[in-house]
Amino acid sequence: MELAPVLLLGFNRAATLQRVIERLARHRPTRMYVAADGPRDHARFPRDRDDCMAVRELLTELPWPCTVTTRFHDTNVGLGPAVSGAISWFFEHEDAGVILEDDCLPADDFLPFATALLRRYRIDSRIMSIRGSRFAPPGVPSAPSYSASRYFDCHGWASWRRAWHRYRYDISDWRSRAGSSPLNQLGHISAKYWSRRFDEIAREQPPRNWARQFHLAHFLADGISLVPSVNLVSHIGGGEGATNCTRGFRWDDNPTGSIGPELRHPDSLVPDAALDRWQEAWRHGHRRWASRKFWQFMNRWQLGPLSWRRGGVGRTLPSQ
């Protein structure tokens, strides 16, 4: 099976990018698109120029035979414009594909999994993305290989041009597009959380974030994201040198597993309410005020076992 084309995004971190490239080299995808933002102001970030050049060398000298198409900025345009612009550029060339950032390490099963589902659901407009990340305990071995969710996540994913057409980087008009009861399908606490996040982005000119706007596109279209029964992408880039997760990320190094060579397809694609509640509580902290503040305090100061702060997700996963 020929794998789907891959967009690989970098900036100035060669170490994490090298690990992602080494994992991709096991599968040798034949069509690679690579993109990177330019270095920031030299006076404030004197290492950026050399670090960005090291990243570009890795991106253009991939260790397997493939077609490489590049999009490199000469100057720094910022995280939001750089990433969203690269994804739009990717889907100008391809109808469907996989998107990986330089700190998203895919398990061996992720590219075949994403490729199979991109083909299976290529004309199903309900399905807007395929996730590699799972922020919940694994499904039981006899369960389907994936389930449906209302929630997108950007830590290793795949999609189609038809779905990305719904994306808007500027969401200053999101409330008028959402109607009188925005996001009411999510429940009160989650709707309030996401409304605050989207209002923050709507006030920014230009927005720093890019991924939450695709969350909004899912919500407004009542779209579905497909989630594997075990985690298939591990975030490895939190902490020093990160652009977003500078304090570290609670789900860093989330263990990955295997879903096996034969996919077990679900009978229906109704969003999995239990899975979504788990993600709301343990990924986004959608809780009542007192519980949320306690949970945030524990995470801010990294108190208690990591598996407890991730809702019981430990450091190892069984194969499915």
C-alpha positions in Angstrom: 0.0 0.0 0.0 1.4 3.4 -1.0 1.3 5.7 2.0 -0.4 9.0 1.9 1.8 12.1 1.3 3.2 13.7 4.4 3.6 17.4 5.4 6.5 17.7 7.9 6.8 21.1 9.7 9.9 22.4 11.3 11.4 25.6 12.7 14.6 25.6 14.8 14.7 22.3 16.7 16.9 19.8 14.9 17.0 17.2 17.8 13.3 16.5 17.9 13.0 16.7 14.1 15.7 14.1 13.7 13.7 11.6 15.8 10.6 12.2 13.7 12.6 11.7 10.5 14.1 8.5 11.7 10.7 7.2 12.5 9.3 8.2 9.0 12.3 6.5 7.4 11.0 3.1 8.5 8.0 3.7 6.1 9.7 5.7 3.4 6.7 7.8 2.2 7.3 8.7 -1.5 5.8 12.2 -1.4 7.1 14.6 1.2 6.3 18.2 1.7 8.5 20.1 4.1 8.0 23.6 5.5 9.7 25.9 8.0 9.4 29.4 9.3 12.3 31.8 9.0 14.6 32.9 11.9 13.5 35.5 14.4 15.3 38.8 15.1 19.0 38.1 15.4 19.5 40.6 18.2 17.0 38.7 20.4 17.5 35.2 19.1 21.2 35.0 18.0 21.1 31.2 17.5 18.0 31.1 15.3 19.8 31.5 12.0 22.1 28.5 12.6 19.3 26.4 14.2 16.9 27.1 11.3 19.6 26.2 8.8 20.2 22.9 10.5 16.5 22.1 10.4 16.4 22.9 6.7 19.3 20.6 5.9 17.5 17.8 7.7 14.3 18.5 5.8 15.9 18.6 2.4 18.3 15.6 2.9 15.8 12.9 3.9 17.5 9.5 4.3 15.3 7.6 1.8 14.4 8.2 -1.9 11.3 10.4 -2.2 10.0 13.5 -3.9 10.6 16.5 -1.6 8.7 19.8 -2.1 9.8 22.7 0.0 8.2 25.9 1.5 10.8 27.9 3.5 10.3 31.5 4.7 13.2 33.8 4.5 12.0 35.8 7.6 9.9 34.9 10.6 6.2 35.2 10.0 5.1 33.6 13.3 3.7 30.3 14.4 0.0 30.8 13.3 0.6 32.1 9.8 3.5 29.8 9.1 1.7 26.6 10.1 -1.7 27.4 8.7 -0.2 28.7 5.5 1.9 25.5 5.1 -1.2 23.3 5.5 -3.1 25.4 3.0 -0.1 25.1 0.6 0.0 21.3 1.2 -3.7 20.9 0.3 -3.3 23.0 -2.9 -1.1 20.1 -4.1 -2.7 17.1 -2.5 -6.3 16.0 -2.0 -5.4 14.3 1.3 -2.5 13.7 3.6 -0.8 13.5 6.9 0.5 16.5 8.9 3.3 16.1 11.4 5.2 18.8 13.4 8.8 18.4 14.4 7.8 17.3 18.0 5.2 14.7 17.1 6.7 11.3 17.1 4.5 8.7 15.2 4.2 5.1 16.2 4.9 2.5 13.5 1.2 2.0 12.9 0.2 5.6 12.5 1.0 6.2 8.8 -0.7 3.0 7.6 -3.6 3.7 9.9 -4.0 7.2 8.6 -3.6 6.2 5.0 -6.2 3.5 5.2 -8.8 5.8 6.8 -8.0 8.7 4.4 -9.0 6.3 1.6 -12.0 4.8 3.3 -13.6 8.1 4.2 -12.4 10.3 1.3 -15.9 11.3 0.3 -17.7 11.2 3.7 -18.1 14.9 4.5 -18.9 14.1 8.2 -15.3 13.0 8.8 -13.0 16.1 9.0 -9.8 14.6 10.5 -8.0 11.5 11.6 -6.0 11.8 14.9 -2.9 10.0 16.0 -3.3 11.2 19.6 -5.5 9.6 22.2 -5.8 11.2 25.6 -7.5 8.3 27.3 -6.8 4.7 28.3 -6.7 2.3 25.4 -9.7 0.4 24.2 -10.2 -3.2 25.0 -8.5 -5.6 22.5 -11.8 -6.8 21.0 -13.0 -3.2 20.4 -12.9 -1.4 17.0 -9.6 0.1 16.0 -10.9 3.6 16.2 -14.0 5.6 17.2 -15.5 9.0 16.5 -15.0 12.2 18.5 -16.2 15.8 18.3 -12.6 16.9 19.1 -9.8 17.6 16.8 -6.2 17.4 18.0 -3.1 18.7 16.2 -0.5 16.3 17.6 -0.1 14.2 14.5 -3.2 14.1 12.3 -4.5 13.6 8.7 -7.2 15.2 6.7 -8.6 16.1 3.3 -8.6 19.2 1.1 -12.5 19.2 1.4 -12.3 19.5 5.2 -9.5 22.1 5.2 -11.7 24.3 3.0 -13.8 24.9 6.1 -10.8 26.3 8.0 -10.4 30.0 8.7 -7.4 31.5 10.3 -9.2 34.8 11.1 -12.2 33.9 13.2 -13.2 37.4 14.3 -16.7 36.8 13.1 -17.1 33.4 14.6 -20.0 34.2 16.9 -22.1 35.5 14.0 -21.4 32.3 12.1 -22.1 30.1 15.1 -25.6 31.5 15.7 -27.5 32.4 18.9 -26.4 29.2 20.8 -22.8 28.7 19.9 -21.3 25.2 20.6 -24.4 24.1 22.5 -23.8 20.5 21.4 -20.7 20.4 23.6 -22.4 20.9 27.0 -22.3 24.0 29.2 -18.8 23.7 30.7 -17.1 22.8 27.4 -19.1 25.3 25.4 -18.0 28.1 27.8 -14.4 27.0 27.7 -14.2 26.9 23.9 -16.1 30.2 23.5 -13.5 31.9 25.7 -10.7 30.4 23.7 -12.2 31.5 20.4 -13.0 35.0 21.7 -9.3 35.4 22.7 -8.2 34.3 19.2 -10.8 36.6 17.6 -9.2 39.6 19.4 -5.7 38.8 18.3 -4.4 40.5 15.1 -2.9 38.3 13.8 -3.8 35.2 15.8 -0.8 33.5 17.3 -2.6 30.1 17.4 -3.7 28.1 14.3 -5.0 24.8 15.6 -8.0 26.0 17.7 -9.5 27.5 14.5 -9.7 23.9 13.1 -11.4 22.9 16.3 -14.0 25.6 15.5 -14.4 24.4 12.0 -15.2 20.9 13.4 -17.7 22.3 15.8 -19.5 24.6 13.3 -19.8 21.8 10.8 -20.7 19.2 13.4 -17.7 17.3 12.0 -16.1 14.2 13.3 -12.5 13.3 14.1 -11.5 9.6 14.1 -9.4 8.5 17.2 -7.4 5.3 17.3 -8.1 2.8 20.1 -4.5 3.3 21.4 -2.3 6.4 21.2 -0.3 6.5 18.0 1.6 9.8 18.3 3.7 11.0 21.2 4.4 14.7 21.8 8.1 15.0 22.5 8.6 18.8 22.4 7.5 20.5 25.6 9.7 22.6 27.8 12.8 24.6 26.9 12.9 25.6 23.3 9.2 25.0 22.6 7.1 27.6 21.0 3.9 26.8 22.8 4.5 24.3 25.6 7.3 26.2 27.2 6.4 24.9 30.7 6.2 21.4 29.5 3.1 19.5 28.5 1.3 17.1 30.8 0.9 14.6 27.9 4.6 14.7 26.8 5.9 11.3 26.0 2.5 9.8 26.2 3.2 6.1 25.4 2.2 4.7 22.0 0.9 1.3 21.2 -0.1 -0.9 18.2 -3.5 -1.5 16.6 -2.3 -4.4 14.6 -2.2 -5.1 10.8 -6.0 -5.6 10.4 -8.2 -2.6 11.2 -11.5 -3.4 12.9 -14.0 -0.8 11.7 -16.8 0.4 14.0 -20.5 -0.3 13.0 -21.3 3.4 13.4 -19.6 6.8 13.7 -21.6 8.4 16.4 -19.3 10.5 18.6 -18.1 8.4 21.5 -19.5 10.3 24.5 -17.4 8.5 27.1 -14.2 9.2 25.1 -15.1 12.9 24.7 -15.9 13.3 28.4 -12.5 11.8 29.2 -10.7 14.2 26.9 -12.7 17.2 28.2 -11.8 16.4 31.8 -8.2 15.2 31.4 -6.9 17.0 28.3 -8.7 20.3 28.6 -9.7 20.4 32.3 -13.4 20.9 31.7 -14.6 20.7 35.3 -16.6 22.7 37.8 -14.7 25.7 39.2 -13.3 24.2 42.4 -12.3 20.9 40.8 -10.7 22.7 37.9 -8.6 25.0 40.1 -7.4 22.1 42.2 -6.5 20.1 39.0 -4.7 23.1 37.5 -2.7 23.6 40.7 -1.6 20.0 40.8 -0.5 20.1 37.2 1.2 23.5 37.5 3.4 22.3 40.3 3.6 18.7 39.0 2.2 17.3 42.2 1.2 13.7 42.4 1.9 10.9 40.0 1.9 11.8 36.3 -0.5 8.9 35.5 -3.0 10.4 38.0 -2.8 13.8 36.4 -3.5 12.2 33.1 -6.6 10.3 34.3 -4.9 7.0 34.8 -2.9 6.8 31.6 0.4 5.2 32.5 3.8 5.0 30.8 3.2 1.7 29.0 0.4 0.5 26.7 -0.5 -3.1 25.7 -0.7 -4.1 22.0 -4.2 -4.4 20.7 
